[in-house]
């Protein structure tokens, strides 16, 4: 069963889930897979694979830094990853889900309301959403290379907060490429956390916000892509 797989994977990562939490994960998975029949939300459609590759993968963030009671923005959240699993695993998180596609955001809002899960769901491009330095944590998974992603995420983070970038095999290469961008944006790479999910090595680049981000950033997305920092 999906719940048993998720409970075991989460425990291996150091996250204990109650039966109530497991039931919420199951309900969210059911909603995700049902909606996926008519909207492209995920290429992963086996419940046990969802438990490992979506849910457990995102739960890793809960002990990369202390997330308890923190305000978290998930930038480019797609179908709700990593933000929704983080919220289900640590209910004290104050979660904002940000995505540019209105119909995805509408689905997330309706689904989370039906499950009784509190979250703010915003349809906007990251560079256009006015919430400067209001969050303890910004998180993102599989959105863009780090030198581009940092310009979209770090402006949201309070000084002293963190930007957690979920990456795969190219994490160190992307980090080296992004060091100048991180400095310009007021951030500094603190460490890289490595872990395994279903036999695959995953990494979280932990970036601390050390100084306010200049008001010139973020730029328009076309400019960011054309001339990354």
Secondary structure as GFF3:
##gff-version 3
##sequence-region A 1 229
A	DSSP	alpha_helix	2	12	.	.	.	ID=ss1
A	DSSP	alpha_helix	19	35	.	.	.	ID=ss2
A	DSSP	alpha_helix	47	49	.	.	.	ID=ss3
A	DSSP	pi_helix	50	56	.	.	.	ID=ss4
A	DSSP	alpha_helix	57	59	.	.	.	ID=ss5
A	DSSP	three_ten_helix	60	63	.	.	.	ID=ss6
A	DSSP	beta_strand	71	75	.	.	.	ID=ss7
A	DSSP	alpha_helix	83	89	.	.	.	ID=ss8
A	DSSP	beta_strand	94	99	.	.	.	ID=ss9
A	DSSP	alpha_helix	102	115	.	.	.	ID=ss10
A	DSSP	beta_strand	120	123	.	.	.	ID=ss11
A	DSSP	three_ten_helix	126	128	.	.	.	ID=ss12
A	DSSP	beta_strand	135	141	.	.	.	ID=ss13
A	DSSP	alpha_helix	146	153	.	.	.	ID=ss14
A	DSSP	three_ten_helix	154	156	.	.	.	ID=ss15
A	DSSP	beta_strand	157	167	.	.	.	ID=ss16
A	DSSP	alpha_helix	171	184	.	.	.	ID=ss17
A	DSSP	beta_strand	187	197	.	.	.	ID=ss18
A	DSSP	beta_strand	200	209	.	.	.	ID=ss19
A	DSSP	alpha_helix	221	226	.	.	.	ID=ss20
###
